[in-house]
Amino acid sequence: MKQVVRMSLALGLTVLAPGAARAQGVSFSKDIVPIFKEKCVQCHSNKQPMGGLSLVSHAALQKGGKGGKSLAPKAADSRLVKYIEGTLQPKMPIGGSLSKTEIDKIKAWVDQGSKSDVDPNLIVIADTSVAKVDVPKVALKRPALPQVAALAWSKDNKILAVGTYQMVRLVNPADGTTIRELKGHADVVHAVQFSPDGNFLAAAGGPPAQQGEIKIWDVKAGTLVRTITGHTDFVYACSWSPDGQTIASGSYDKLVKIWDVKTGNEVKTLKDHADAVYAVAFNPAGTLLASGSADRSVKMWDVATGKRIYTLSGHGDIVLSLAFNAAGNQLSSAGADKTVRTWNVNPQAGQQARNTTAHEKSVNEVVYSQDGSLMATVSDDKSLKVWNASNGSGMQTIKDQAESLLSAAFSPDNKLVAAGSFDGTLKVFNVADGKLVSTIIDLPKAPEPKAAPAKVDPKATPAATDPKAAPAKAGAATADPKATTGKPGVKPATATKPAAPATPATPSKGATLAKPDAKK
């Protein structure tokens, strides 16, 4: 009888469990969001939502997708439930399935009215979340430095901003000392630029495949003013407008955006590139904005209207860097096709003025000196070159660096040029003769190898193992440990002059036996 009662109770609990869940209520943020985050958002983020359905917020879910509303008053009528149960095809999630417990939670939540316990517009799941990847841990044989991906030299010559992994380091270029470190970036900082008045620094990056970020720092105080977000992937480039009121950014999400610096709000989104945008640059007047992309093109935009004016074509590979000259009548572009192209530009049209095969490998950055008279390029061929900006002739070639060079910056007086490397080093060179002036960041020294412990020969004679044994005198006869019969054989000692072999001697009681101290 007791067994029957126990079974009845167990069955009763099983039957009542879903009802109990309904009575208690299912939380959107605590119960539903974790399921979407783990199983669904890889295909239903804001970046490229499958079927037009995004699950990053309650409002997005309520909106539905291309097939219509995803939720209905009853779970049985809900398209969301039909897809996860498989009554509508393809069954979701593709390549997997939800557990019965997870499906029951979603159905109970729908039957309760599909309500949200947080702000419906709140992004509850990071946009474009990616599946977790197990990255193997590889032990380093020597200490390593993060790459120096970006450089900016202040107009007052007092600060060199260094963009590296998760931070910007502000250094004194005169003596190489670190002034302060601006930390808190999500990943590598790929672009740094001082505001026109020098009071602020923009640093761009973000977590790849998730979102882009631009942090605005107060240079003097070393404090974060604000973080600007809106791109759905890494930000590779940023540029201050000449009046300091806006910032342009280029991202791997193929978009160019213009932001209001004071509010952090998006002013314009410029869409026309077919691939990632690696470079952006305002002209000195602030009326034009140039962008360079992996689609091999350079596009010129009207800042006031946000419309594309024209496209400059000619690069045979990714365009990685752009820079206007001081007058604003020329734009230089560099990229993976090893070339630097200089264009005559105006608000109506652009035309190529010069095409230079500048390096043996990809040209990672092109920069002008602040007066526009010089141009510098750095490359994967491990070299830095300085050019005459007016005619494109080469002035200096600094070769044979240890690794690819990623970034460059001129000092305000044009006397020095800094170069940042993939190996984390930062060096400053003299423009006039190309000689190294200083190494501001150098590779850490490899740890000295530990001395191996002395090995003890198990066949060693007492002299080799007994600390109390008296040292053998020079020329003393030694016993031959290889002797197999009779008394220990004795090897002759080697004299400084040729001598007849020593007469074998029988060691007396207590005599010390030593190994030969010289070769035969």
Secondary structure by P-SEA (a helix, b strand, c coil): caaaaaaaaaaaaaaaaaaaaaaaccccccccaaaaaccccccccccccccccccccaaaaaacccccccccccccccaaaaaaaccccccccccccccaaaaaaaaaaaaacccccccccccccccccccccbbbbbbbccccccccccccccccccbbbbbcccbbbbbcccccccccccccccccccbbbbcccccbbbbbbcccccbbbbbbbccccccccbbbbccccccccccccccccbbbbbccccbbbbbccccccccccccccccccccccccccccbbbbbccccbbbbbccccccccccccccccccccccccccccbbbbbccccbbbbbbcccccccccccccccccccccccccccccbbbbbccccbbbbcccccccccccccccccccccccccccccbbbbbcccbbbbbbbcccccccccccccccccccccccccccccccccccccccccccccbbbbccccccccbbbbbbbcccccccccbbbbcccbbbbcccccc
